[in-house]
Amino acid sequence: MRTREARLPGNYHDAVVKWRDTFIPDYDFLMDNWEKHFPKEPRFKLCAFRELGICNEIECGDDVGKPKITCPSDLGPDRARHLLGAIRAQASTEFGSIQQHRLTLARAQEETDQVWVLRMMAEELRHGYQMLHLLLEDDWSSVSDQTGPDLVEEILSMQTGSHVLGAFNIDFDSFVDNIVFCALIDRVGKYQLAMQRVSAYKPMAESMPKMLREEAFHLATGVVPMRRWATEAAEGDVYISMEMLQKAINKWLPRGLEMFGDERGGGSNVRMGFKPMKNAEAQDQYRAEVGKLVDDLNMRYLRARLPELGRNEADKLMEEIETERSTRHGVGWEDLIHLSHPHFFRRRGVPAFTMVGFEGETFEALDDYTAHLRRHLPESYLAGRDFRDYLETLKQVAAGELSAVDASRRMPSLRRVGGSCPCSRSVRWVSEEPLPAAADQPAS
């Protein structure tokens, strides 16, 4: 298939570059060392990619078989508003993840891990750029009171704490967060992008193939170090233990599950032709895929501890340990990583603010549940604002002062800080000048 490159018109592109210089200060280092670390990969470009020649017919929903829609005015007001919200949320996540990763990027022990995360940050910037391209290329004025400059400025002004989805409002505490986030939260991104690849809105569908190829690298940025850490932990490495990985997974997996939306929802996306699966189905598939990652980490740990075992022997031994929750040849159930119950530590969806434990047990007393969370979450996270806000809200729900629905609406506590980023006001340059035609321009 052919790919078309496009650049944002006028000062919109300059505004994203200014944002990049603020939140990815090591960008020039990445470019200077690209060939050293990625000799077989084409150099990064900050532009929008549209893959031409994709399916022209709507592939799911009420209008299957009809031509895909190419401009917002043809979507109808309900579908257009729905899609606009999805694009805005997608853009928010891309820029939000960069703000999270930059906090702990310099704490990586290995240069390769650091550069891989840095490349991932640059590609997330391009994904955000891609979403801005969708917002600006077509006219959304019929379904939004915000102008193009308003939409772009709002997105570029968001900080950790004011992004649309909760997973992107949590500070990273160590480089373990960088890696586990890539393995779990970027995996949600892969699911969302794969579903949107069949979108009834053709510009969205055309945007997905390149993003999906880049997302595969983002997953590897998380999975490869986790595999290495599991092996090194089995060999006695003191830096990153299986317990640390377990607690980091416990921190991020509930947020990943919530990114699919309420388990009872998603029907509108399917009917409108934007996604082929409802929320619960996609969420279940995602959790099963994370389970395979956990199984892989456990097997690598076991075989590093007992290198004399063949694969069949290792599989049998692992099954015995998991089934009987026993210790075999010095490896116990508690030495391995396990998936938390899907209702554990949830703040959105059906199980929001229910006191469900790691293995699905329920708690009546708040103090008992708090102690349980303390045992299963990273200590550094417990000391942060996000956990404090969650616990304070849970106390109100447990006391009957707040419903779980209202509590979910309050999480996270949004801190709108428009204009605090030194680059955000730069978008206003556009409103003072004639807007150039959104024609394709050579990418830089």
Contacts in CASP RR format, 6 or more apart in sequence:
PFRMAT RR
TARGET T0000
AUTHOR 0000-0000-0000
METHOD contacts of the structure
MODEL  1
MRTREARLPGNYHDAVVKWRDTFIPDYDFLMDNWEKHFPKEPRFKLCAFR
ELGICNEIECGDDVGKPKITCPSDLGPDRARHLLGAIRAQASTEFGSIQQ
HRLTLARAQEETDQVWVLRMMAEELRHGYQMLHLLLEDDWSSVSDQTGPD
LVEEILSMQTGSHVLGAFNIDFDSFVDNIVFCALIDRVGKYQLAMQRVSA
YKPMAESMPKMLREEAFHLATGVVPMRRWATEAAEGDVYISMEMLQKAIN
KWLPRGLEMFGDERGGGSNVRMGFKPMKNAEAQDQYRAEVGKLVDDLNMR
YLRARLPELGRNEADKLMEEIETERSTRHGVGWEDLIHLSHPHFFRRRGV
PAFTMVGFEGETFEALDDYTAHLRRHLPESYLAGRDFRDYLETLKQVAAG
ELSAVDASRRMPSLRRVGGSCPCSRSVRWVSEEPLPAAADQPAS
1 51 0 8 1.000
1 52 0 8 1.000
1 53 0 8 1.000
1 54 0 8 1.000
1 209 0 8 1.000
2 51 0 8 1.000
2 52 0 8 1.000
2 53 0 8 1.000
3 49 0 8 1.000
3 50 0 8 1.000
3 51 0 8 1.000
3 52 0 8 1.000
3 210 0 8 1.000
4 49 0 8 1.000
4 50 0 8 1.000
4 51 0 8 1.000
4 52 0 8 1.000
4 440 0 8 1.000
5 45 0 8 1.000
5 47 0 8 1.000
5 48 0 8 1.000
5 49 0 8 1.000
5 440 0 8 1.000
5 442 0 8 1.000
5 443 0 8 1.000
6 47 0 8 1.000
6 48 0 8 1.000
6 49 0 8 1.000
6 50 0 8 1.000
6 133 0 8 1.000
6 137 0 8 1.000
6 440 0 8 1.000
6 441 0 8 1.000
6 443 0 8 1.000
7 13 0 8 1.000
7 47 0 8 1.000
7 48 0 8 1.000
7 440 0 8 1.000
7 441 0 8 1.000
7 442 0 8 1.000
7 443 0 8 1.000
7 444 0 8 1.000
8 16 0 8 1.000
8 48 0 8 1.000
8 129 0 8 1.000
8 132 0 8 1.000
8 133 0 8 1.000
8 136 0 8 1.000
9 136 0 8 1.000
9 435 0 8 1.000
9 436 0 8 1.000
9 437 0 8 1.000
9 438 0 8 1.000
9 439 0 8 1.000
9 441 0 8 1.000
10 430 0 8 1.000
10 435 0 8 1.000
10 436 0 8 1.000
11 426 0 8 1.000
11 427 0 8 1.000
11 429 0 8 1.000
11 430 0 8 1.000
11 433 0 8 1.000
12 132 0 8 1.000
12 136 0 8 1.000
12 152 0 8 1.000
12 427 0 8 1.000
12 430 0 8 1.000
13 46 0 8 1.000
13 444 0 8 1.000
14 426 0 8 1.000
14 429 0 8 1.000
15 152 0 8 1.000
15 156 0 8 1.000
15 423 0 8 1.000
15 424 0 8 1.000
15 426 0 8 1.000
15 427 0 8 1.000
15 429 0 8 1.000
15 430 0 8 1.000
16 46 0 8 1.000
16 125 0 8 1.000
16 129 0 8 1.000
16 132 0 8 1.000
16 156 0 8 1.000
17 46 0 8 1.000
18 422 0 8 1.000
18 423 0 8 1.000
18 426 0 8 1.000
19 95 0 8 1.000
19 125 0 8 1.000
19 156 0 8 1.000
19 421 0 8 1.000
19 423 0 8 1.000
19 424 0 8 1.000
20 27 0 8 1.000
20 46 0 8 1.000
20 125 0 8 1.000
21 27 0 8 1.000
21 423 0 8 1.000
22 421 0 8 1.000
22 422 0 8 1.000
22 423 0 8 1.000
23 95 0 8 1.000
23 98 0 8 1.000
23 99 0 8 1.000
23 102 0 8 1.000
24 30 0 8 1.000
24 98 0 8 1.000
24 102 0 8 1.000
24 118 0 8 1.000
24 121 0 8 1.000
24 122 0 8 1.000
24 125 0 8 1.000
25 102 0 8 1.000
26 105 0 8 1.000
26 118 0 8 1.000
27 118 0 8 1.000
27 122 0 8 1.000
29 118 0 8 1.000
30 44 0 8 1.000
30 115 0 8 1.000
30 118 0 8 1.000
30 119 0 8 1.000
30 122 0 8 1.000
31 43 0 8 1.000
31 44 0 8 1.000
33 115 0 8 1.000
34 41 0 8 1.000
34 43 0 8 1.000
34 44 0 8 1.000
37 112 0 8 1.000
37 115 0 8 1.000
37 116 0 8 1.000
37 119 0 8 1.000
38 119 0 8 1.000
44 119 0 8 1.000
44 122 0 8 1.000
44 123 0 8 1.000
44 126 0 8 1.000
45 126 0 8 1.000
45 443 0 8 1.000
45 444 0 8 1.000
46 125 0 8 1.000
46 126 0 8 1.000
46 129 0 8 1.000
46 443 0 8 1.000
46 444 0 8 1.000
47 126 0 8 1.000
47 129 0 8 1.000
47 443 0 8 1.000
47 444 0 8 1.000
48 126 0 8 1.000
48 129 0 8 1.000
48 130 0 8 1.000
48 133 0 8 1.000
48 207 0 8 1.000
49 130 0 8 1.000
49 207 0 8 1.000
49 210 0 8 1.000
50 203 0 8 1.000
50 206 0 8 1.000
50 207 0 8 1.000
51 206 0 8 1.000
51 207 0 8 1.000
51 208 0 8 1.000
51 209 0 8 1.000
51 210 0 8 1.000
52 206 0 8 1.000
54 202 0 8 1.000
54 205 0 8 1.000
54 206 0 8 1.000
54 209 0 8 1.000
55 68 0 8 1.000
55 198 0 8 1.000
55 205 0 8 1.000
56 67 0 8 1.000
56 68 0 8 1.000
56 202 0 8 1.000
57 64 0 8 1.000
57 65 0 8 1.000
57 66 0 8 1.000
57 67 0 8 1.000
57 68 0 8 1.000
58 64 0 8 1.000
58 65 0 8 1.000
58 66 0 8 1.000
58 67 0 8 1.000
58 68 0 8 1.000
58 69 0 8 1.000
58 200 0 8 1.000
58 273 0 8 1.000
59 65 0 8 1.000
59 198 0 8 1.000
59 200 0 8 1.000
59 273 0 8 1.000
59 276 0 8 1.000
60 198 0 8 1.000
60 200 0 8 1.000
60 270 0 8 1.000
60 273 0 8 1.000
60 275 0 8 1.000
60 276 0 8 1.000
61 200 0 8 1.000
61 270 0 8 1.000
61 271 0 8 1.000
61 272 0 8 1.000
61 273 0 8 1.000
62 271 0 8 1.000
62 272 0 8 1.000
62 273 0 8 1.000
63 200 0 8 1.000
63 273 0 8 1.000
68 199 0 8 1.000
68 200 0 8 1.000
68 201 0 8 1.000
68 202 0 8 1.000
68 205 0 8 1.000
69 75 0 8 1.000
69 200 0 8 1.000
69 201 0 8 1.000
69 202 0 8 1.000
70 201 0 8 1.000
70 202 0 8 1.000
70 203 0 8 1.000
71 138 0 8 1.000
71 139 0 8 1.000
72 80 0 8 1.000
72 83 0 8 1.000
72 84 0 8 1.000
72 138 0 8 1.000
72 139 0 8 1.000
72 140 0 8 1.000
72 142 0 8 1.000
72 143 0 8 1.000
72 201 0 8 1.000
73 80 0 8 1.000
73 139 0 8 1.000
73 142 0 8 1.000
75 83 0 8 1.000
75 201 0 8 1.000
77 142 0 8 1.000
77 143 0 8 1.000
78 272 0 8 1.000
79 200 0 8 1.000
79 272 0 8 1.000
79 274 0 8 1.000
80 140 0 8 1.000
80 142 0 8 1.000
80 143 0 8 1.000
81 143 0 8 1.000
81 144 0 8 1.000
82 268 0 8 1.000
82 269 0 8 1.000
82 272 0 8 1.000
82 274 0 8 1.000
83 201 0 8 1.000
83 204 0 8 1.000
83 272 0 8 1.000
83 274 0 8 1.000
84 135 0 8 1.000
84 140 0 8 1.000
84 143 0 8 1.000
84 144 0 8 1.000
86 196 0 8 1.000
86 274 0 8 1.000
87 131 0 8 1.000
87 134 0 8 1.000
87 135 0 8 1.000
87 204 0 8 1.000
88 131 0 8 1.000
88 135 0 8 1.000
88 151 0 8 1.000
88 155 0 8 1.000
88 164 0 8 1.000
89 164 0 8 1.000
89 165 0 8 1.000
90 127 0 8 1.000
90 128 0 8 1.000
90 131 0 8 1.000
90 192 0 8 1.000
91 128 0 8 1.000
91 131 0 8 1.000
91 132 0 8 1.000
91 135 0 8 1.000
91 155 0 8 1.000
92 155 0 8 1.000
92 158 0 8 1.000
92 163 0 8 1.000
92 164 0 8 1.000
92 165 0 8 1.000
92 168 0 8 1.000
93 163 0 8 1.000
93 164 0 8 1.000
93 165 0 8 1.000
93 167 0 8 1.000
93 168 0 8 1.000
93 189 0 8 1.000
94 124 0 8 1.000
94 125 0 8 1.000
94 127 0 8 1.000
94 128 0 8 1.000
94 131 0 8 1.000
95 124 0 8 1.000
95 125 0 8 1.000
95 128 0 8 1.000
95 155 0 8 1.000
95 156 0 8 1.000
95 158 0 8 1.000
95 163 0 8 1.000
96 158 0 8 1.000
96 160 0 8 1.000
96 163 0 8 1.000
96 168 0 8 1.000
97 121 0 8 1.000
97 124 0 8 1.000
97 168 0 8 1.000
97 181 0 8 1.000
97 185 0 8 1.000
97 186 0 8 1.000
98 121 0 8 1.000
98 124 0 8 1.000
98 125 0 8 1.000
99 159 0 8 1.000
99 160 0 8 1.000
99 168 0 8 1.000
100 160 0 8 1.000
100 168 0 8 1.000
100 170 0 8 1.000
100 171 0 8 1.000
100 172 0 8 1.000
100 177 0 8 1.000
100 181 0 8 1.000
101 117 0 8 1.000
101 120 0 8 1.000
101 121 0 8 1.000
101 172 0 8 1.000
101 178 0 8 1.000
101 181 0 8 1.000
102 121 0 8 1.000
103 171 0 8 1.000
103 172 0 8 1.000
104 172 0 8 1.000
104 173 0 8 1.000
104 174 0 8 1.000
104 175 0 8 1.000
104 177 0 8 1.000
104 178 0 8 1.000
105 114 0 8 1.000
105 117 0 8 1.000
105 118 0 8 1.000
105 121 0 8 1.000
105 175 0 8 1.000
105 178 0 8 1.000
106 114 0 8 1.000
107 174 0 8 1.000
107 175 0 8 1.000
108 114 0 8 1.000
108 117 0 8 1.000
108 175 0 8 1.000
108 178 0 8 1.000
109 175 0 8 1.000
109 239 0 8 1.000
110 225 0 8 1.000
113 175 0 8 1.000
113 179 0 8 1.000
113 221 0 8 1.000
113 225 0 8 1.000
116 217 0 8 1.000
116 220 0 8 1.000
116 221 0 8 1.000
116 224 0 8 1.000
117 178 0 8 1.000
117 179 0 8 1.000
117 182 0 8 1.000
117 221 0 8 1.000
119 217 0 8 1.000
119 221 0 8 1.000
120 182 0 8 1.000
120 186 0 8 1.000
120 217 0 8 1.000
120 218 0 8 1.000
120 221 0 8 1.000
123 214 0 8 1.000
123 217 0 8 1.000
123 218 0 8 1.000
124 218 0 8 1.000
126 214 0 8 1.000
127 211 0 8 1.000
127 214 0 8 1.000
130 207 0 8 1.000
130 210 0 8 1.000
130 211 0 8 1.000
131 207 0 8 1.000
132 152 0 8 1.000
132 155 0 8 1.000
133 207 0 8 1.000
134 203 0 8 1.000
134 204 0 8 1.000
134 207 0 8 1.000
135 148 0 8 1.000
135 151 0 8 1.000
135 152 0 8 1.000
136 148 0 8 1.000
136 152 0 8 1.000
136 438 0 8 1.000
137 203 0 8 1.000
137 438 0 8 1.000
138 203 0 8 1.000
140 148 0 8 1.000
140 151 0 8 1.000
141 147 0 8 1.000
144 151 0 8 1.000
146 154 0 8 1.000
147 431 0 8 1.000
148 430 0 8 1.000
149 427 0 8 1.000
149 428 0 8 1.000
149 430 0 8 1.000
149 431 0 8 1.000
152 427 0 8 1.000
152 430 0 8 1.000
153 418 0 8 1.000
153 419 0 8 1.000
153 424 0 8 1.000
153 425 0 8 1.000
153 427 0 8 1.000
153 428 0 8 1.000
154 418 0 8 1.000
156 421 0 8 1.000
156 423 0 8 1.000
156 424 0 8 1.000
156 427 0 8 1.000
157 417 0 8 1.000
157 418 0 8 1.000
157 419 0 8 1.000
157 420 0 8 1.000
157 421 0 8 1.000
157 424 0 8 1.000
158 417 0 8 1.000
158 418 0 8 1.000
159 415 0 8 1.000
159 417 0 8 1.000
159 420 0 8 1.000
159 421 0 8 1.000
160 168 0 8 1.000
160 169 0 8 1.000
160 170 0 8 1.000
160 171 0 8 1.000
161 168 0 8 1.000
161 169 0 8 1.000
161 412 0 8 1.000
161 413 0 8 1.000
161 414 0 8 1.000
161 415 0 8 1.000
162 169 0 8 1.000
162 414 0 8 1.000
162 415 0 8 1.000
162 416 0 8 1.000
162 417 0 8 1.000
162 418 0 8 1.000
163 169 0 8 1.000
165 258 0 8 1.000
165 259 0 8 1.000
166 255 0 8 1.000
166 258 0 8 1.000
166 411 0 8 1.000
166 412 0 8 1.000
167 185 0 8 1.000
167 188 0 8 1.000
167 252 0 8 1.000
167 255 0 8 1.000
167 256 0 8 1.000
167 258 0 8 1.000
167 259 0 8 1.000
169 386 0 8 1.000
169 412 0 8 1.000
170 251 0 8 1.000
170 255 0 8 1.000
170 386 0 8 1.000
170 412 0 8 1.000
171 384 0 8 1.000
171 385 0 8 1.000
171 386 0 8 1.000
172 178 0 8 1.000
172 181 0 8 1.000
173 378 0 8 1.000
173 380 0 8 1.000
173 381 0 8 1.000
174 378 0 8 1.000
174 380 0 8 1.000
176 240 0 8 1.000
176 244 0 8 1.000
176 245 0 8 1.000
176 248 0 8 1.000
176 378 0 8 1.000
177 248 0 8 1.000
177 251 0 8 1.000
177 252 0 8 1.000
179 221 0 8 1.000
179 222 0 8 1.000
179 225 0 8 1.000
179 226 0 8 1.000
179 229 0 8 1.000
180 222 0 8 1.000
180 226 0 8 1.000
180 245 0 8 1.000
180 248 0 8 1.000
180 249 0 8 1.000
180 251 0 8 1.000
180 252 0 8 1.000
181 222 0 8 1.000
181 252 0 8 1.000
182 218 0 8 1.000
182 219 0 8 1.000
182 221 0 8 1.000
182 222 0 8 1.000
182 223 0 8 1.000
183 219 0 8 1.000
183 222 0 8 1.000
183 223 0 8 1.000
183 226 0 8 1.000
183 293 0 8 1.000
184 249 0 8 1.000
184 252 0 8 1.000
184 253 0 8 1.000
184 256 0 8 1.000
184 290 0 8 1.000
185 252 0 8 1.000
185 255 0 8 1.000
185 256 0 8 1.000
185 259 0 8 1.000
186 215 0 8 1.000
186 218 0 8 1.000
186 219 0 8 1.000
186 221 0 8 1.000
186 222 0 8 1.000
187 219 0 8 1.000
187 286 0 8 1.000
187 289 0 8 1.000
187 290 0 8 1.000
188 256 0 8 1.000
188 259 0 8 1.000
188 260 0 8 1.000
188 286 0 8 1.000
189 215 0 8 1.000
189 259 0 8 1.000
190 212 0 8 1.000
190 215 0 8 1.000
190 216 0 8 1.000
190 219 0 8 1.000
191 260 0 8 1.000
191 282 0 8 1.000
191 285 0 8 1.000
191 286 0 8 1.000
192 259 0 8 1.000
193 208 0 8 1.000
193 211 0 8 1.000
193 212 0 8 1.000
193 215 0 8 1.000
194 208 0 8 1.000
194 212 0 8 1.000
195 269 0 8 1.000
195 274 0 8 1.000
195 275 0 8 1.000
195 276 0 8 1.000
195 277 0 8 1.000
195 282 0 8 1.000
196 204 0 8 1.000
196 205 0 8 1.000
196 208 0 8 1.000
196 274 0 8 1.000
196 275 0 8 1.000
197 205 0 8 1.000
197 208 0 8 1.000
197 209 0 8 1.000
197 212 0 8 1.000
198 205 0 8 1.000
198 273 0 8 1.000
198 275 0 8 1.000
198 276 0 8 1.000
199 205 0 8 1.000
199 208 0 8 1.000
199 273 0 8 1.000
199 274 0 8 1.000
199 275 0 8 1.000
200 272 0 8 1.000
200 273 0 8 1.000
200 274 0 8 1.000
201 274 0 8 1.000
204 274 0 8 1.000
223 293 0 8 1.000
226 245 0 8 1.000
226 293 0 8 1.000
226 297 0 8 1.000
227 296 0 8 1.000
227 297 0 8 1.000
227 300 0 8 1.000
229 237 0 8 1.000
229 239 0 8 1.000
229 240 0 8 1.000
229 245 0 8 1.000
230 242 0 8 1.000
230 245 0 8 1.000
230 297 0 8 1.000
230 298 0 8 1.000
230 300 0 8 1.000
230 301 0 8 1.000
230 304 0 8 1.000
230 337 0 8 1.000
231 300 0 8 1.000
231 301 0 8 1.000
231 304 0 8 1.000
232 239 0 8 1.000
232 240 0 8 1.000
233 240 0 8 1.000
233 241 0 8 1.000
233 242 0 8 1.000
233 245 0 8 1.000
233 301 0 8 1.000
234 300 0 8 1.000
234 301 0 8 1.000
234 302 0 8 1.000
234 304 0 8 1.000
234 305 0 8 1.000
235 304 0 8 1.000
242 301 0 8 1.000
242 335 0 8 1.000
242 336 0 8 1.000
242 337 0 8 1.000
244 378 0 8 1.000
245 297 0 8 1.000
245 337 0 8 1.000
246 337 0 8 1.000
246 338 0 8 1.000
247 376 0 8 1.000
247 377 0 8 1.000
247 378 0 8 1.000
248 378 0 8 1.000
249 290 0 8 1.000
249 294 0 8 1.000
249 337 0 8 1.000
249 339 0 8 1.000
249 340 0 8 1.000
250 340 0 8 1.000
250 344 0 8 1.000
250 345 0 8 1.000
250 358 0 8 1.000
250 376 0 8 1.000
250 377 0 8 1.000
251 377 0 8 1.000
251 378 0 8 1.000
251 381 0 8 1.000
253 287 0 8 1.000
253 290 0 8 1.000
253 339 0 8 1.000
253 340 0 8 1.000
254 340 0 8 1.000
254 344 0 8 1.000
254 345 0 8 1.000
254 346 0 8 1.000
254 347 0 8 1.000
256 286 0 8 1.000
257 283 0 8 1.000
257 286 0 8 1.000
257 287 0 8 1.000
257 342 0 8 1.000
257 346 0 8 1.000
258 346 0 8 1.000
258 347 0 8 1.000
258 348 0 8 1.000
258 349 0 8 1.000
260 279 0 8 1.000
260 280 0 8 1.000
260 282 0 8 1.000
260 283 0 8 1.000
260 286 0 8 1.000
261 279 0 8 1.000
261 283 0 8 1.000
261 348 0 8 1.000
261 349 0 8 1.000
262 279 0 8 1.000
262 348 0 8 1.000
262 349 0 8 1.000
262 350 0 8 1.000
263 279 0 8 1.000
263 280 0 8 1.000
263 283 0 8 1.000
263 349 0 8 1.000
263 350 0 8 1.000
264 279 0 8 1.000
264 280 0 8 1.000
264 349 0 8 1.000
264 350 0 8 1.000
265 278 0 8 1.000
265 279 0 8 1.000
265 280 0 8 1.000
266 275 0 8 1.000
266 278 0 8 1.000
266 279 0 8 1.000
267 278 0 8 1.000
267 279 0 8 1.000
269 275 0 8 1.000
269 278 0 8 1.000
270 276 0 8 1.000
270 277 0 8 1.000
270 278 0 8 1.000
275 282 0 8 1.000
277 285 0 8 1.000
283 342 0 8 1.000
287 339 0 8 1.000
287 342 0 8 1.000
290 339 0 8 1.000
291 339 0 8 1.000
294 337 0 8 1.000
294 338 0 8 1.000
294 339 0 8 1.000
297 337 0 8 1.000
298 318 0 8 1.000
298 336 0 8 1.000
298 337 0 8 1.000
299 314 0 8 1.000
299 315 0 8 1.000
299 318 0 8 1.000
301 331 0 8 1.000
301 335 0 8 1.000
301 336 0 8 1.000
302 309 0 8 1.000
302 314 0 8 1.000
302 317 0 8 1.000
302 318 0 8 1.000
302 331 0 8 1.000
302 336 0 8 1.000
303 309 0 8 1.000
303 310 0 8 1.000
303 314 0 8 1.000
305 329 0 8 1.000
305 330 0 8 1.000
305 331 0 8 1.000
306 314 0 8 1.000
306 317 0 8 1.000
306 329 0 8 1.000
306 331 0 8 1.000
309 317 0 8 1.000
317 328 0 8 1.000
317 329 0 8 1.000
317 331 0 8 1.000
320 326 0 8 1.000
320 328 0 8 1.000
321 327 0 8 1.000
321 328 0 8 1.000
321 331 0 8 1.000
321 332 0 8 1.000
321 333 0 8 1.000
321 336 0 8 1.000
322 333 0 8 1.000
322 336 0 8 1.000
325 333 0 8 1.000
326 332 0 8 1.000
326 333 0 8 1.000
327 333 0 8 1.000
340 357 0 8 1.000
340 358 0 8 1.000
340 359 0 8 1.000
340 376 0 8 1.000
341 356 0 8 1.000
341 357 0 8 1.000
341 358 0 8 1.000
341 359 0 8 1.000
341 360 0 8 1.000
342 351 0 8 1.000
343 350 0 8 1.000
343 351 0 8 1.000
343 354 0 8 1.000
343 356 0 8 1.000
343 357 0 8 1.000
343 360 0 8 1.000
344 356 0 8 1.000
344 357 0 8 1.000
344 358 0 8 1.000
344 360 0 8 1.000
344 376 0 8 1.000
345 357 0 8 1.000
345 373 0 8 1.000
345 376 0 8 1.000
345 377 0 8 1.000
346 352 0 8 1.000
346 353 0 8 1.000
346 354 0 8 1.000
346 356 0 8 1.000
347 353 0 8 1.000
347 390 0 8 1.000
347 393 0 8 1.000
347 407 0 8 1.000
347 408 0 8 1.000
347 411 0 8 1.000
348 408 0 8 1.000
348 411 0 8 1.000
349 408 0 8 1.000
352 404 0 8 1.000
352 405 0 8 1.000
352 407 0 8 1.000
352 408 0 8 1.000
353 393 0 8 1.000
353 394 0 8 1.000
353 397 0 8 1.000
353 404 0 8 1.000
353 407 0 8 1.000
353 408 0 8 1.000
354 362 0 8 1.000
354 404 0 8 1.000
355 362 0 8 1.000
355 363 0 8 1.000
355 364 0 8 1.000
355 366 0 8 1.000
355 369 0 8 1.000
355 394 0 8 1.000
355 398 0 8 1.000
356 362 0 8 1.000
356 363 0 8 1.000
357 363 0 8 1.000
357 369 0 8 1.000
357 372 0 8 1.000
357 376 0 8 1.000
358 372 0 8 1.000
358 376 0 8 1.000
363 369 0 8 1.000
363 372 0 8 1.000
366 394 0 8 1.000
366 395 0 8 1.000
366 398 0 8 1.000
369 394 0 8 1.000
370 391 0 8 1.000
373 382 0 8 1.000
373 387 0 8 1.000
373 391 0 8 1.000
374 382 0 8 1.000
377 387 0 8 1.000
381 387 0 8 1.000
386 412 0 8 1.000
389 411 0 8 1.000
389 412 0 8 1.000
389 413 0 8 1.000
390 411 0 8 1.000
393 402 0 8 1.000
393 407 0 8 1.000
393 410 0 8 1.000
393 411 0 8 1.000
394 407 0 8 1.000
396 402 0 8 1.000
396 407 0 8 1.000
397 403 0 8 1.000
397 404 0 8 1.000
397 407 0 8 1.000
402 410 0 8 1.000
418 424 0 8 1.000
419 425 0 8 1.000
END
